[in-house]
């Protein structure tokens, strides 16, 4: 991808992200955007800056740390401003590998990686989602689902066993 396409892509991404941010403020009036609650947005902004820097420098692999940092910023915003509870770290940490998977997919779509990167990123995201649900259910985050978390482990094991049979070589 040449420099002009990269800079155009970077500007487009920034405009989309700003639009999503302001749309979220308008659609969800309950979002807490007081000065004391804006500190997680600094972390999100650092993630976005890493992403734009990666696009500008022609280093699409910077999407991986960008997604990790921005994702952690989103988690911190949720914990600080919406849930008012940081004890969810007991299971929310399982989302971080999903941010890695998302970064792999974004890097692959912006010129890095190979044709298998999207599948690998989706696989990491699926694993992260299963871990999140299992640990969340174990720690009682999902209410009545908490009693059935062992069945989630059985399902994850079956998925691991039978997944190779589903892929063509």
N, C-alpha and C positions, 0 to 999 in steps of 0.2 A: 504494500500500500504506500503510495507516495505521500509526501509531506502535506500537500493540499488536502487530500482525502482525509488524512489523519486529523488535521486541524478542523476541518468541517465536521468530522465525526465527534471530536471533542466538544465543539460548540453545541452541536445537536444534543449530545448527552447532557450537558450542563443545563440547557433550556428545558429538556424533558424532566430532569430531576427537580428543577425549580418549579416547574408547572405542577408536578406531582405534590410537592411540598405545600404550595399555596392552595391547591385543590383540596388536599387533606384538611387544611385549616378551615376552609369554607364548608366542606361536607361534614366534618366531625367537629362541631362547635365545642365539644367537651374536651378537646385537646388542651392540655395545660401548657401554655407558652409564656409563662411569666419568666422574668429574668432569672430567678433561682432554678428554674427547670430547664434552662437552655444549655447547660453545660454538656449534656450528652450530644447536642448538635455540633459541638466543637469536635468531638471524636468522629462523628459522622462526616463532617466537613473534611477532616484529615483523610478519611478513606476516599472520599470523592476527589480530593486533590491528588492522592496517589494514582487514582484511575486516570484522571485527566493528564497527569504527568506521564504516565505510561503510554497513553495515546500520542502525546506530543513528541515523546522521545522514540517512538517506534518500539517500545518494550511492552508488548501486550501481556507478558507474564506478571507485570505489576498489578494486574487485575486480581490476582489471588490475595496478596496482602491487603489490597484496597477493599475487597469484599469482607475479609476478616475484620478489619478495623471498623468499617461502616456497620457491619452486622452487630458487633459488640456495642457500638454506639446506640443502635436501635434497641438492643436488649436493655441497656442501661436507661434509656429513655422510658421504656415500658416499666421497668422496675421502680424508677424514681418518681415518675409523673402519673402513671396510670394505676399500677398495682400498689405503690407505696410499700414495697416489700422486696428486700434483697435476698430473702431466704430461698427464692426460686432458683438461685445459682446451683442448688443441689441437683437439679435436673436440666436447667437451661444450658449448661456448658455443653451438652450433647449437640446443640445446634452449631457449634463452631466448626466441626468437620463439614457440615452442610454449607457453610460459608466458603470453605475451601473448594467444595464441589462446584458451587456457583461461580467462583473465581476461575476455575478450570474451564467451565463452559464459556464464560465471557471472554477469557483469553483466547480460546479456540475460535470464537466468532469474530474476534478483532485481529486475527492474523497469526496467532501463536498456536502451537500444538499441531496435532494431526487429526485425521478423520475419526479416530477413536476417542478423542478428548471429550466430546459431548457425552458419549455413552459412559465414559469413566466418571465424569462429573456428576451425571445423574445417579450412577451407582453409589457414589460417596454421599450424595444428598439423601438417597433412600436409606442408606445405613444410618445416617444422622437422624433422620425422622423416626426410624424404628427405635433408636437409642433414646431419643427425646420422649417418645410415647411410653416406653418401658419404664424409664426412670421417673417420668412425671406421674405415671400411674402408681409406681411403688411408693413415691413420696406423697401421694394423695392429692395431686394437683387436679385430677380430672373427676373428682367426686366418686360416683358409684363404679367407675371403671377400675378404681384402685383394687378391688377384690379380684379382678380378672387379669391382672398384669402377668401372672405366670403363663396364661394362654398366649400373650403377646410374645413371650420368649419361645414358646413352641412354634408359633407362626414364623418368627424370625429364623429359627433353626431349619424349618422346612424350606423356607425361601433360600437359605444358604445351600442346602443340600440339592435342591432341584433347579436352581438357577443355571448351573452349567449345562443342564439338559435342554434348556430353552434357547440357548445361543447357538447359532450356526457357526461353523468354523470356516 
